[in-house]
Amino acid sequence: MRISDYVANYILGLLEENEDESVEIKRNELANTIGCVPSQINYVITSRFTPEQGYLVESRRGGGGYIRITRMHCSKESYLMHIIHHIGDTLDAVTAKSVLHSLAQKQAVHTSALKAMAAATSNRAYAAVPQEKRDQLRASVFKNMLITQL
């Protein structure tokens, strides 16, 4: 298991233990506990605990600083609208795959729709499109597919 997977699973375990679905961690203490560098904690938090994946992250710097990770709870419609607004004008294939994974985890979209969205956002689907337009077209298609799920 990669260290980033281990860190993510550790944080997810902390979230599962807390009934309020929120956890406060100190980056350096967590790094010492796990046995990694503090920048690895930052990487995991910024890549795996994002709003698109259903998390709110707050941080406070300084000696008494902390990172608070909260699992967001909202209706399917609110969650889909949040994703639609967050996508913006462009979307790369890696980010699309990450969002689809989050949708699957939250069971916000049926499996058949997820498969169609995965095919529609894959790099293969845009092979004939000029490189400079691919991410723009992918964002438009993905947003429209999400809108149909509302």
C-alpha atoms as a printed R data frame, in Angstrom:
    type eleno elety resid chain resno       x      y       z
1   ATOM     1    CA   MET     A     1   0.000  0.000   0.000
2   ATOM     2    CA   ARG     A     2   1.342  3.437  -0.919
3   ATOM     3    CA   ILE     A     3   1.916  5.936   1.875
4   ATOM     4    CA   SER     A     4  -0.737  8.290   0.441
5   ATOM     5    CA   ASP     A     5  -3.304  5.462   0.574
6   ATOM     6    CA   TYR     A     6  -2.289  4.715   4.148
7   ATOM     7    CA   VAL     A     7  -2.624  8.376   5.194
8   ATOM     8    CA   ALA     A     8  -6.026  8.683   3.490
9   ATOM     9    CA   ASN     A     9  -7.283  5.483   5.129
10  ATOM    10    CA   TYR     A    10  -5.999  6.659   8.516
11  ATOM    11    CA   ILE     A    11  -7.892  9.954   8.190
12  ATOM    12    CA   LEU     A    12 -11.013  8.133   6.975
13  ATOM    13    CA   GLY     A    13 -10.746  5.901  10.041
14  ATOM    14    CA   LEU     A    14 -10.608  8.955  12.280
15  ATOM    15    CA   LEU     A    15 -13.701 10.338  10.561
16  ATOM    16    CA   GLU     A    16 -15.541  7.042  11.069
17  ATOM    17    CA   GLU     A    17 -14.728  7.098  14.790
18  ATOM    18    CA   ASN     A    18 -16.198 10.594  15.225
19  ATOM    19    CA   GLU     A    19 -19.949 10.741  15.344
20  ATOM    20    CA   ASP     A    20 -20.047 14.366  14.261
21  ATOM    21    CA   GLU     A    21 -18.227 13.442  11.010
22  ATOM    22    CA   SER     A    22 -15.459 15.972  11.671
23  ATOM    23    CA   VAL     A    23 -11.878 15.513  12.785
24  ATOM    24    CA   GLU     A    24  -9.126 17.939  13.767
25  ATOM    25    CA   ILE     A    25  -5.563 16.889  13.150
26  ATOM    26    CA   LYS     A    26  -2.173 18.455  13.639
27  ATOM    27    CA   ARG     A    27  -0.123 17.879  10.524
28  ATOM    28    CA   ASN     A    28   3.231 17.311  12.244
29  ATOM    29    CA   GLU     A    29   1.747 14.994  14.892
30  ATOM    30    CA   LEU     A    30  -0.040 12.925  12.233
31  ATOM    31    CA   ALA     A    31   3.140 12.730  10.161
32  ATOM    32    CA   ASN     A    32   5.064 11.482  13.211
33  ATOM    33    CA   THR     A    33   2.342  8.957  14.040
34  ATOM    34    CA   ILE     A    34   2.293  7.553  10.525
35  ATOM    35    CA   GLY     A    35   5.990  7.924   9.853
36  ATOM    36    CA   CYS     A    36   5.973 10.229   6.859
37  ATOM    37    CA   VAL     A    37   6.882 13.817   6.063
38  ATOM    38    CA   PRO     A    38   4.318 16.572   6.766
39  ATOM    39    CA   SER     A    39   4.131 17.495   3.081
40  ATOM    40    CA   GLN     A    40   2.685 14.020   2.418
41  ATOM    41    CA   ILE     A    41  -0.197 14.878   4.751
42  ATOM    42    CA   ASN     A    42  -0.777 18.093   2.776
43  ATOM    43    CA   TYR     A    43  -0.760 16.180  -0.511
44  ATOM    44    CA   VAL     A    44  -3.323 13.651   0.690
45  ATOM    45    CA   ILE     A    45  -5.621 16.308   2.112
46  ATOM    46    CA   THR     A    46  -5.526 18.480  -1.018
47  ATOM    47    CA   SER     A    47  -6.002 15.563  -3.389
48  ATOM    48    CA   ARG     A    48  -8.389 13.250  -1.542
49  ATOM    49    CA   PHE     A    49 -10.430 15.422   0.786
50  ATOM    50    CA   THR     A    50 -11.834 17.962  -1.641
51  ATOM    51    CA   PRO     A    51 -15.304 19.492  -1.912
52  ATOM    52    CA   GLU     A    52 -15.927 17.404  -5.045
53  ATOM    53    CA   GLN     A    53 -15.355 14.340  -2.932
54  ATOM    54    CA   GLY     A    54 -17.689 15.581  -0.202
55  ATOM    55    CA   TYR     A    55 -15.280 17.120   2.311
56  ATOM    56    CA   LEU     A    56 -14.771 20.573   3.741
57  ATOM    57    CA   VAL     A    57 -11.226 21.341   4.877
58  ATOM    58    CA   GLU     A    58 -10.344 24.229   7.173
59  ATOM    59    CA   SER     A    59  -6.893 25.018   8.468
60  ATOM    60    CA   ARG     A    60  -5.372 27.318  11.019
61  ATOM    61    CA   ARG     A    61  -1.686 28.061  10.981
62  ATOM    62    CA   GLY     A    62   0.598 28.677  13.905
63  ATOM    63    CA   GLY     A    63   1.653 26.868  17.057
64  ATOM    64    CA   GLY     A    64  -1.869 25.842  17.963
65  ATOM    65    CA   GLY     A    65  -2.768 25.266  14.343
66  ATOM    66    CA   TYR     A    66  -4.878 22.419  13.067
67  ATOM    67    CA   ILE     A    67  -6.531 20.992  10.003
68  ATOM    68    CA   ARG     A    68 -10.238 20.269  10.382
69  ATOM    69    CA   ILE     A    69 -11.798 17.846   7.906
70  ATOM    70    CA   THR     A    70 -15.576 17.619   7.827
71  ATOM    71    CA   ARG     A    71 -17.653 15.210   5.799
72  ATOM    72    CA   MET     A    72 -20.401 17.195   4.096
73  ATOM    73    CA   HIS     A    73 -23.936 15.899   4.254
74  ATOM    74    CA   CYS     A    74 -26.385 17.227   1.750
75  ATOM    75    CA   SER     A    75 -29.116 16.032  -0.544
76  ATOM    76    CA   LYS     A    76 -28.287 14.337  -3.815
77  ATOM    77    CA   GLU     A    77 -29.483 17.402  -5.695
78  ATOM    78    CA   SER     A    78 -27.371 19.801  -3.644
79  ATOM    79    CA   TYR     A    79 -24.336 17.581  -4.053
80  ATOM    80    CA   LEU     A    80 -24.784 17.356  -7.832
81  ATOM    81    CA   MET     A    81 -25.289 21.122  -8.108
82  ATOM    82    CA   HIS     A    82 -22.147 21.695  -6.056
83  ATOM    83    CA   ILE     A    83 -20.169 19.523  -8.467
84  ATOM    84    CA   ILE     A    84 -21.703 21.185 -11.538
85  ATOM    85    CA   HIS     A    85 -20.768 24.648 -10.265
86  ATOM    86    CA   HIS     A    86 -17.309 23.541  -9.171
87  ATOM    87    CA   ILE     A    87 -16.319 22.016 -12.526
88  ATOM    88    CA   GLY     A    88 -15.915 25.335 -14.284
89  ATOM    89    CA   ASP     A    89 -15.158 25.732 -17.989
90  ATOM    90    CA   THR     A    90 -12.614 22.934 -18.302
91  ATOM    91    CA   LEU     A    91 -12.263 19.416 -16.926
92  ATOM    92    CA   ASP     A    92  -9.389 17.006 -17.444
93  ATOM    93    CA   ALA     A    93  -9.870 13.239 -17.564
94  ATOM    94    CA   VAL     A    94  -8.129 12.608 -14.216
95  ATOM    95    CA   THR     A    95 -10.392 15.049 -12.367
96  ATOM    96    CA   ALA     A    96 -13.470 13.622 -14.099
97  ATOM    97    CA   LYS     A    97 -12.479 10.140 -12.950
98  ATOM    98    CA   SER     A    98 -12.031 11.408  -9.390
99  ATOM    99    CA   VAL     A    99 -15.460 13.064  -9.396
100 ATOM   100    CA   LEU     A   100 -17.039  9.880 -10.783
101 ATOM   101    CA   HIS     A   101 -15.406  7.892  -7.982
102 ATOM   102    CA   SER     A   102 -16.876 10.289  -5.437
103 ATOM   103    CA   LEU     A   103 -20.327 10.042  -7.055
104 ATOM   104    CA   ALA     A   104 -20.095  6.262  -6.857
105 ATOM   105    CA   GLN     A   105 -19.049  6.319  -3.184
106 ATOM   106    CA   LYS     A   106 -21.952  8.577  -2.298
107 ATOM   107    CA   GLN     A   107 -24.313  6.572  -4.517
108 ATOM   108    CA   ALA     A   108 -25.497  9.874  -5.980
109 ATOM   109    CA   VAL     A   109 -25.848  8.455  -9.495
110 ATOM   110    CA   HIS     A   110 -26.936  5.008 -10.706
111 ATOM   111    CA   THR     A   111 -24.219  2.622 -11.826
112 ATOM   112    CA   SER     A   112 -25.419  2.601 -15.435
113 ATOM   113    CA   ALA     A   113 -25.237  6.401 -15.574
114 ATOM   114    CA   LEU     A   114 -21.760  6.332 -14.000
115 ATOM   115    CA   LYS     A   115 -20.563  3.954 -16.715
116 ATOM   116    CA   ALA     A   116 -21.973  6.222 -19.421
117 ATOM   117    CA   MET     A   117 -20.336  9.265 -17.789
118 ATOM   118    CA   ALA     A   118 -17.006  7.446 -17.549
119 ATOM   119    CA   ALA     A   119 -17.145  6.626 -21.251
120 ATOM   120    CA   ALA     A   120 -18.203 10.168 -22.142
121 ATOM   121    CA   THR     A   121 -15.376 11.766 -20.164
122 ATOM   122    CA   SER     A   122 -12.572  9.390 -21.138
123 ATOM   123    CA   ASN     A   123  -9.639 10.573 -23.233
124 ATOM   124    CA   ARG     A   124 -10.632  8.055 -25.914
125 ATOM   125    CA   ALA     A   125 -13.942  9.845 -26.451
126 ATOM   126    CA   TYR     A   126 -12.097 13.037 -27.418
127 ATOM   127    CA   ALA     A   127  -9.340 11.598 -29.602
128 ATOM   128    CA   ALA     A   128 -10.679 13.359 -32.712
129 ATOM   129    CA   VAL     A   129 -11.060 16.701 -30.904
130 ATOM   130    CA   PRO     A   130  -8.149 19.171 -31.059
131 ATOM   131    CA   GLN     A   131  -6.112 19.007 -27.836
132 ATOM   132    CA   GLU     A   132  -6.832 22.640 -26.860
133 ATOM   133    CA   LYS     A   133 -10.614 22.005 -26.922
134 ATOM   134    CA   ARG     A   134 -10.818 18.595 -25.209
135 ATOM   135    CA   ASP     A   135 -11.097 19.711 -21.589
136 ATOM   136    CA   GLN     A   136 -13.595 22.404 -22.480
137 ATOM   137    CA   LEU     A   137 -15.828 19.937 -24.353
138 ATOM   138    CA   ARG     A   138 -15.441 17.318 -21.602
139 ATOM   139    CA   ALA     A   139 -16.612 19.845 -18.960
140 ATOM   140    CA   SER     A   140 -19.657 20.777 -21.013
141 ATOM   141    CA   VAL     A   141 -20.644 17.161 -21.666
142 ATOM   142    CA   PHE     A   142 -20.105 16.144 -18.047
143 ATOM   143    CA   LYS     A   143 -22.126 19.045 -16.660
144 ATOM   144    CA   ASN     A   144 -24.997 18.253 -19.011
145 ATOM   145    CA   MET     A   145 -24.941 14.596 -18.000
146 ATOM   146    CA   LEU     A   146 -25.027 15.599 -14.331
147 ATOM   147    CA   ILE     A   147 -27.945 17.957 -14.950
148 ATOM   148    CA   THR     A   148 -29.968 15.042 -16.323
149 ATOM   149    CA   GLN     A   149 -29.517 13.312 -12.957
150 ATOM   150    CA   LEU     A   150 -31.281 16.089 -11.025
